[in-house]
Amino acid sequence: MSVRIFVPGDALSLALGADDVAVALTAEIVARGLDAQLVRNGSRGLFWLEPMIEVEVDSVRHAYGPVTADDVAALVDAGLLTVSAHALALGPTEQIPALAAQTRITFERVGVVDPRSLDDYVAHGGYAGLRRAFEVGAEQILADVEVSGLRGRGGAAFPTGIKWRTVAAATATPKYVVANADEGDSGTFSDRMVMEGDPFCLVEAMTIAAFVVGATHGIVYIRSEYPQAIDMMRAALDTARAAGWLGPDIAGSALSFDVEVRVGAGAYICGEETSMLESIEGKRGMVRPKPPLPAIEGLYGKPTVVNNVVTLASVPFIAAGGGDAYAAHGVGRSKGTLPVQLAGNIARGGLVEMPFGVTLRELIDEWGGGTRSGRPVRAVQVGGPLGAYLAPHQLDIALDYEAIAAAGGLLGHGGIVVFDDTVDMAHMAKFAMSFCATESCGKCTPCRVGSTRGVELIERIQVGVRREANHAQLLELCDVLEHGSLCALGGLTPMPVRSAMTLFPEDFGLAPGGA
Amino acid sequence: MREARGGRAARADVPPLPDDQADAVQAVLDENHRDPARLLVILQDLQHRLGYVPAATVGPLAKALGLSRAEVHGVITFYHDLHAEPSGRHHLRVCQAESCQAAGGAAVWAHLESSLGQPIGATTADGALTTEIAYCLGLCAASPAVLYDERPIARVTVATLDRLVADARSQS
């Protein structure tokens, strides 16, 4: 049997040269007449080791990385197809400490399976969730999702079970399932990794959601910045449809459901669920006032489940094994696992899926290895561009929705961006306001106008014009944005701004303690 | 001059679409079943064919979809990806979000601007390259990052950018 060699094809592995490695490997295989075949898997998420190739020997996968095209010939010489002691050898993949210590549930198959193979998906437990759903019925799956404690991983952390129950109870038809794959927060890439590494998981999850709530149409709204994810999802939908996992009478059940990919057009605000619905309807992505909730009046005014990709990708596990298996992990009201993304100035950036409760310090120091520059950590932004900045003395906070909120921050989509001591926090505060001004949909005045006023105020503070008065006015403006905006963009932009001013007043030329 | 201000006379002044644009408009309308709910898809498809969404196509699109010109124009101007002007043969999306800033992006992007002699967000005079600001490319574990056409590139350095600019210009 020919030996399988895995070379990741996910966007960041490609960005680090995986295609060159694949080309070099193919050339060596042909030139030496080796009995080996390449599989383009997703990434395991250990990006400081990418491109990380794996060779399957006697059903055990052995990893090598980071590999460049120039290393390939020497790797093959050293016995790549058996088990080699080359300097790049990392040993059996599953025993790499940074992987072995994780609790991979949502990311169980990411980096493991061939994302283009439905057979591989099924061989690794795929469609067990939907099959069980057909056996036990919609009400039992709904109960499982409720028991699991699963909350929205896109940022709002709303209980998924309550959302699904609302849509299931709605009487209007047709109903829709929308997967929010407009992953715009800086420092996050877990949705991308799911779509590129385990796309059938998202297809199955959406089908389970459709079965539970009675939906007939699904849409995956993917940002245009993710061309590889778009291709992979489209391929997975075509394959699933051809195999009868989408379309009429899925797997012999009475369920009819199909899914379409829609591509975003470079608007951050379209990650906000109501703006996304407007965009899918072909309009400007203007935020809708809530209520009505999308669960009652969503896409085309009909009941709609809108869930983030990682939220949905957690569902097949819950549907297959029951809600208790998922709820056994985590702390307090934060049940299950969180795929954390380590980004920014970090030595070992990547994806770490752990039960809720791990601390920021463990993640940054132990998993991430500190800063890439080797300089001290000065600030950490958790939860994307709308999340608070934290200072080094706050890093013992456990990752848990409530604990982060109590510290004045938000967990958001689980992105952690590390800055070293060269960062200018007044600049970062101004950037937060300027980002809000650029990406505001313009529907509500506090966000549309307030963000630009915020940039101006911070500029005055930076150059020392009426510093105390402008600082006081900026704090007032933050209150207006927080309380007067329609959605989280205007409502949460004050979070990074205020935290930067409170924790790093010296960067603004302000006295410690501030006004 | 009363006629010139009237809607009918004003429309008579609009020149007919060049053939390639008219064909592209018909094709994307047909592919999308003239469904106004697919307006964004129609505009994306049109841009894919023509490289941009010419202003002259707004009227024909609006008419075929039963929308106002303002509705079509509004969608084009809302989305950063849609261009009303021709853009370069290659596109370089440069991430300016927090993760790339934290990893030294500013200095690298400053080099790009000085070597091109223009800010990010413009097209070079030879039409080879359009640079665009992006906010996150999802490559944050190895920032800073760019997307060159559809090719992602991470841990970008000054040398990477010089190579990409040369590549874009070599295919002029």
Interface residues (C-beta under 8 A of the other chain):
Chain A: A11 L12 L14 A15 L16 G45 F47 W48 E50 E183 G184 D185 S186 G187 T188 F189 D191 R192 S224 E225 Y226 P227 Q228 R262 V263 G264 A265 G266 A267 Y268 S279 E281 G282 K283 R284 G285 Y300 Q341 L342 A343 G344 N345 I346 G349 G350 L351 R372 S373 Q381 P385 G415 V417 V418 F419 D420 V423 M428 F431 F435 T438 E439 C441
Chain B: D35 P36 A37 R38 L39 L40 V41 I42 Q44 E71 G74 V75 F78 Y79 H80 D81 L82 R93 C95 A97 E98 S99 C100 Q101 A102 A103 G104 A134 Y135 C136 L137 G138 L139 C140 A141 A142 S143 A145 L147 E150 R151 P152 I153 A154 R155
